[in-house]
Amino acid sequence: MKRAALKFELTELALVAVGAIPGALLRWHFDGLTQGLVGAQTSMVLRSVLHADFAANLLGCFCLGLLIADSRPPRPARPRLYLLAGVGFCGSLTTFSAWMLVTCQAVLQGQLRLAGSVLSVSLVGGLVALAAGFFMRRPRR
């Protein structure tokens, strides 16, 4: 019994890892869009990083909406696809920690409006992107 459980866990781990690689590479590409700004003014770099984070997070939320459209709680309809695309790909594409880091940097620079805007626009934008993906993919009845 333990051997079967270990094999199942390794299969799940492999699905997450295989999905995470393209998500991380795409995220890296988004972050690479701001590399030319290294010597630029700090606020300009901050705003560019915000745009890269925002784009990656919206794309990830949209993909999650597509993924969960045909799922019913408490388990996804296709658990392997959920592990590969949801946990692996979208998990490595989107990043809450980068979102919080950039927001914190804006606060430390005294850009409170920017920090508040980042939080509210990212949260609302993420929910809208998730809903758009969900309703675009949801089966018609």
BAFI-3210 file (N, C-alpha, C; in Angstrom, 3 decimals, decimal comma, padded with zeros to 6 digits):
// residues 141
n [1|2|3|4|5|6|7|8|9|10|11|12|13|14|15|16|17|18|19|20|21|22|23|24|25|26|27|28|29|30|31|32|33|34|35|36|37|38|39|40|41|42|43|44|45|46|47|48|49|50|51|52|53|54|55|56|57|58|59|60|61|62|63|64|65|66|67|68|69|70|71|72|73|74|75|76|77|78|79|80|81|82|83|84|85|86|87|88|89|90|91|92|93|94|95|96|97|98|99|100|101|102|103|104|105|106|107|108|109|110|111|112|113|114|115|116|117|118|119|120|121|122|123|124|125|126|127|128|129|130|131|132|133|134|135|136|137|138|139|140|141]
n.u [000,818|001,961|003,821|002,251|001,061|003,305|004,100|001,895|002,151|004,626|003,939|002,093|003,820|005,554|003,792|003,155|005,718|006,413|004,484|005,193|007,583|007,231|005,568|007,204|009,232|007,828|007,078|009,603|010,232|008,384|009,398|011,870|011,313|011,649|014,327|016,005|015,852|017,557|019,425|017,715|015,481|014,301|011,493|010,497|011,453|010,124|007,440|007,495|008,099|005,806|003,953|004,819|004,438|001,684|000,654|001,498|000,161|-002,539|-002,796|-002,323|-004,532|-006,649|-006,142|-006,540|-009,271|-010,257|-009,514|-010,943|-013,548|-015,135|-015,168|-016,324|-016,905|-016,029|-013,675|-011,496|-012,572|-010,763|-008,192|-005,434|-004,884|-005,452|-003,376|-001,122|-001,628|-002,957|-001,793|000,955|001,715|000,192|000,705|003,462|003,650|002,111|002,504|002,236|004,006|005,823|004,077|003,392|005,931|006,613|004,547|005,165|007,629|006,758|005,330|007,434|008,827|007,226|005,079|002,144|-000,383|000,137|000,767|-001,696|-003,288|-002,106|-002,707|-005,580|-006,305|-004,964|-006,168|-008,930|-008,646|-007,537|-009,671|-011,606|-010,318|-010,181|-012,926|-013,609|-012,196|-013,453|-016,199|-015,921|-015,175|-016,985|-019,335|-022,166|-025,619]
n.v [-001,198|001,266|001,649|002,105|004,508|006,163|006,110|007,406|009,953|010,766|010,909|013,019|015,055|015,173|016,077|018,677|019,826|019,643|021,331|023,692|024,551|025,765|027,876|029,296|030,067|031,739|033,714|034,691|035,779|037,915|039,425|040,002|041,980|044,340|044,671|046,386|048,748|049,175|051,219|053,301|055,817|055,291|055,238|054,824|052,259|050,833|051,189|049,885|047,250|046,749|046,697|044,409|042,416|042,700|042,028|039,329|038,206|038,696|037,160|034,605|034,392|034,470|032,079|030,257|030,647|029,583|026,952|026,095|026,187|023,967|022,511|021,010|021,606|019,317|018,634|018,998|018,531|017,277|016,111|015,725|017,535|019,851|019,837|020,011|022,330|024,255|024,291|023,911|025,389|027,918|028,547|029,039|031,080|033,251|035,432|036,078|037,011|038,684|040,675|041,751|042,612|044,625|046,401|047,045|048,308|050,576|051,833|052,318|054,195|056,315|056,451|056,222|056,317|054,958|052,433|051,724|051,742|049,680|047,452|047,462|047,552|045,292|043,227|043,468|043,345|040,761|039,164|039,810|038,872|036,127|035,544|036,152|034,172|031,943|032,231|032,282|029,713|028,079|025,440|025,485|025,501]
n.w [000,000|000,767|-001,232|-003,504|-002,765|-002,650|-005,330|-006,471|-005,263|-006,341|-009,016|-008,925|-008,057|-010,248|-012,246|-011,316|-011,369|-014,111|-015,187|-013,932|-015,039|-017,746|-016,880|-015,093|-016,847|-018,607|-016,799|-016,143|-018,592|-018,685|-016,541|-017,633|-019,427|-018,124|-017,651|-019,103|-017,826|-015,717|-014,997|-014,802|-013,476|-010,146|-009,597|-012,147|-012,783|-010,781|-011,551|-014,042|-013,294|-011,880|-013,977|-015,386|-013,423|-013,063|-015,614|-015,826|-013,626|-014,277|-016,621|-015,546|-013,775|-015,607|-017,014|-014,919|-014,528|-016,936|-016,504|-014,205|-014,973|-015,712|-013,431|-010,405|-007,017|-004,353|-005,647|-008,452|-011,878|-013,580|-012,133|-012,730|-014,806|-013,401|-011,485|-013,189|-014,867|-013,205|-010,494|-011,113|-013,669|-013,537|-010,892|-010,845|-012,670|-011,728|-008,898|-005,621|-003,722|-005,126|-005,891|-003,389|-002,567|-004,430|-003,893|-001,245|-001,675|-003,019|-000,958|000,853|-000,602|-000,368|-002,041|-001,703|-002,930|-005,307|-004,264|-003,061|-005,334|-006,806|-005,216|-005,206|-007,985|-008,958|-007,490|-008,166|-010,970|-011,228|-010,316|-012,233|-014,553|-013,933|-013,813|-016,460|-017,897|-016,786|-017,539|-020,273|-020,887|-019,644|-019,723|-021,880|-021,098]
ca.u [000,000|002,826|004,463|001,266|000,903|004,516|004,044|000,892|002,730|005,654|003,234|001,577|004,973|006,028|002,833|003,354|007,028|006,360|003,687|005,856|008,698|006,835|005,045|008,344|009,918|007,018|007,215|010,948|010,144|007,714|010,350|012,937|010,887|012,043|015,769|016,658|015,630|018,380|019,987|016,676|014,950|013,698|010,044|010,240|011,684|009,029|006,231|007,667|007,966|004,378|003,282|005,181|003,721|000,256|000,370|001,662|-000,899|-003,810|-002,774|-002,493|-005,915|-007,475|-005,917|-007,227|-010,697|-010,495|-009,305|-011,953|-014,898|-015,931|-014,937|-017,328|-016,321|-014,780|-012,510|-011,540|-013,044|-009,588|-007,157|-004,090|-004,789|-005,421|-002,017|-000,209|-001,888|-003,332|-000,767|002,272|001,882|-000,313|001,381|004,786|003,480|001,630|003,261|001,742|005,144|006,329|003,037|003,549|007,239|006,524|003,667|005,954|008,615|006,037|005,055|008,696|009,211|006,235|004,091|001,008|-001,442|000,552|000,625|-003,125|-003,777|-001,599|-003,497|-006,975|-006,404|-004,532|-007,182|-010,123|-008,257|-007,402|-011,008|-012,250|-009,662|-010,632|-014,326|-013,633|-011,797|-014,483|-017,408|-015,578|-014,995|-018,077|-020,242|-023,497|-026,687]
ca.v [000,000|002,440|001,806|002,716|005,901|006,871|006,262|008,435|011,234|011,111|011,305|014,364|015,950|015,333|016,923|020,056|020,283|019,816|022,528|024,869|024,996|026,813|029,030|030,064|030,675|032,858|034,757|035,230|036,634|039,151|040,194|040,444|043,179|045,525|044,667|047,518|049,942|049,070|052,510|054,317|056,384|054,245|055,172|054,256|050,814|050,322|051,147|048,851|045,957|046,605|046,297|043,018|041,594|042,793|041,243|037,905|037,792|038,660|035,990|033,428|034,351|034,104|030,642|029,539|030,699|028,578|025,624|025,695|026,376|022,740|021,798|021,096|021,335|019,761|018,193|019,385|017,482|016,578|016,453|015,789|018,815|020,864|019,852|020,461|023,700|025,154|024,402|024,047|026,520|029,192|028,814|029,629|032,297|034,313|035,462|036,970|037,625|039,806|041,695|042,396|043,271|045,862|047,286|047,505|049,265|051,823|052,451|052,816|055,372|057,347|056,453|055,521|056,170|053,889|051,173|051,438|051,428|048,345|046,457|047,392|047,215|043,904|042,332|043,528|042,837|039,311|038,575|039,989|037,944|034,791|035,427|036,125|032,830|031,005|032,332|031,973|028,259|027,365|024,730|026,063|024,554]
ca.w [000,000|000,826|-002,532|-004,402|-002,344|-003,053|-006,776|-006,725|-004,876|-007,314|-010,238|-008,670|-008,021|-011,624|-012,959|-010,864|-011,848|-015,563|-015,430|-013,375|-015,891|-018,700|-016,149|-014,593|-017,996|-019,069|-015,780|-016,333|-019,779|-018,266|-015,731|-018,523|-020,132|-017,343|-017,398|-019,742|-017,019|-014,517|-014,622|-014,868|-012,244|-009,322|-009,765|-013,473|-012,648|-009,962|-012,376|-015,070|-012,625|-011,604|-015,215|-015,666|-012,436|-013,346|-016,823|-015,509|-012,704|-015,003|-017,492|-014,696|-013,292|-016,750|-017,241|-013,841|-014,828|-017,972|-015,929|-013,218|-015,512|-015,727|-012,169|-009,362|-005,701|-003,751|-006,417|-009,866|-012,788|-014,096|-011,152|-013,318|-015,497|-012,350|-010,942|-014,237|-015,317|-012,113|-009,458|-011,722|-014,591|-012,992|-009,620|-011,070|-013,461|-010,845|-007,662|-004,576|-003,028|-005,930|-005,796|-002,089|-002,535|-005,202|-003,130|-000,103|-002,179|-003,299|000,345|001,391|-001,389|-000,118|-003,121|-001,108|-003,939|-006,205|-003,528|-002,959|-006,685|-007,163|-004,493|-005,641|-009,408|-009,138|-006,931|-009,022|-012,277|-011,134|-010,230|-013,538|-015,484|-013,570|-014,244|-017,925|-018,299|-016,339|-018,354|-021,661|-021,021|-018,973|-020,645|-022,073|-020,680]
c.u [000,864|003,485|003,525|001,084|002,113|004,514|003,052|001,454|003,808|005,032|002,687|002,710|005,489|005,088|003,014|004,664|007,016|005,541|004,390|006,950|008,249|006,255|006,164|009,094|009,139|007,105|008,568|010,960|009,460|008,672|011,486|012,588|011,333|013,551|016,501|016,568|016,508|018,945|018,968|016,275|014,178|012,200|009,671|010,419|010,524|007,754|006,327|007,531|006,497|003,628|003,577|004,453|002,234|-000,116|000,462|000,527|-002,262|-003,886|-002,992|-003,911|-006,870|-007,362|-006,599|-008,734|-011,080|-010,454|-010,446|-013,376|-015,739|-015,731|-016,110|-016,651|-016,765|-013,543|-012,629|-011,957|-011,886|-008,406|-005,744|-003,878|-004,711|-004,020|-001,025|-000,399|-002,160|-002,225|000,604|002,429|001,444|000,358|002,753|004,718|003,078|002,431|002,745|002,902|005,718|005,353|003,183|004,869|007,193|005,630|004,403|006,992|007,960|005,733|006,331|009,196|008,205|005,170|002,853|-000,147|-001,118|000,361|-000,849|-003,732|-003,353|-002,453|-004,907|-007,107|-005,994|-005,582|-008,422|-009,807|-008,124|-008,742|-011,756|-011,646|-010,091|-012,064|-014,423|-013,246|-012,860|-015,692|-017,148|-015,574|-016,173|-018,997|-021,610|-024,550|-027,959]
c.v [001,265|002,704|002,486|004,193|006,724|007,115|007,362|009,818|011,683|011,549|012,721|015,385|016,214|016,223|018,392|020,615|020,544|021,055|023,796|025,411|026,037|028,048|029,918|030,749|031,867|034,023|035,459|036,167|037,966|040,028|040,733|041,690|044,450|045,623|045,842|048,791|049,985|050,420|053,623|054,797|055,302|054,134|054,576|052,738|050,186|050,189|050,067|047,456|045,702|046,138|044,837|042,076|041,545|041,936|039,745|037,410|037,745|037,448|034,710|033,286|033,942|032,600|029,804|029,533|029,685|027,170|025,187|025,745|025,107|021,908|021,994|020,811|019,979|019,372|018,668|018,209|016,643|016,893|016,527|017,108|019,961|020,980|020,431|021,953|024,668|025,371|024,659|025,307|027,845|029,550|029,440|030,899|033,474|034,298|036,525|037,697|038,803|040,973|042,470|043,152|044,614|046,866|047,876|048,534|050,611|052,561|053,066|054,055|056,508|057,446|055,666|055,334|055,032|052,533|050,775|051,055|050,033|047,278|046,338|046,983|045,762|042,926|042,303|042,966|041,325|038,609|038,683|039,021|036,509|034,572|035,361|034,745|031,802|031,037|032,072|030,465|027,460|026,694|025,412|025,030|024,853]
c.w [000,000|-000,520|-003,532|-004,052|-002,770|-004,566|-007,158|-006,394|-005,860|-008,640|-010,077|-008,688|-009,436|-012,433|-012,593|-011,429|-013,349|-015,924|-014,981|-014,296|-016,917|-018,014|-015,632|-015,719|-018,549|-018,085|-015,925|-017,541|-019,434|-017,467|-016,588|-019,300|-019,412|-017,148|-018,020|-018,927|-015,767|-014,077|-014,584|-013,480|-011,480|-009,538|-011,123|-013,447|-011,879|-010,796|-013,454|-014,481|-012,286|-012,843|-015,552|-014,712|-012,756|-014,550|-016,537|-014,611|-013,390|-015,921|-016,688|-014,175|-014,406|-017,024|-016,165|-014,059|-015,892|-017,386|-015,025|-013,749|-015,488|-014,459|-011,224|-008,030|-005,207|-004,549|-007,852|-010,738|-013,320|-013,187|-011,736|-014,057|-014,492|-011,758|-011,953|-014,547|-014,169|-011,106|-010,074|-012,537|-013,961|-011,673|-009,802|-011,916|-012,571|-009,551|-006,715|-003,907|-003,811|-005,878|-004,487|-001,991|-003,254|-004,479|-001,935|-000,537|-002,480|-001,995|000,919|000,649|-001,227|-001,200|-002,679|-002,096|-004,898|-005,523|-003,409|-004,294|-007,102|-006,491|-005,048|-007,105|-009,644|-008,624|-007,825|-010,411|-012,290|-011,083|-011,557|-014,555|-015,209|-014,054|-015,769|-018,447|-017,967|-017,266|-019,838|-021,887|-020,484|-019,983|-020,702|-021,681|-021,378]
res [m|k|r|a|a|l|k|f|e|l|t|e|l|a|l|v|a|v|g|a|i|p|g|a|l|l|r|w|h|f|d|g|l|t|q|g|l|v|g|a|q|t|s|m|v|l|r|s|v|l|h|a|d|f|a|a|n|l|l|g|c|f|c|l|g|l|l|i|a|d|s|r|p|p|r|p|a|r|p|r|l|y|l|l|a|g|v|g|f|c|g|s|l|t|t|f|s|a|w|m|l|v|t|c|q|a|v|l|q|g|q|l|r|l|a|g|s|v|l|s|v|s|l|v|g|g|l|v|a|l|a|a|g|f|f|m|r|r|p|r|r]
***
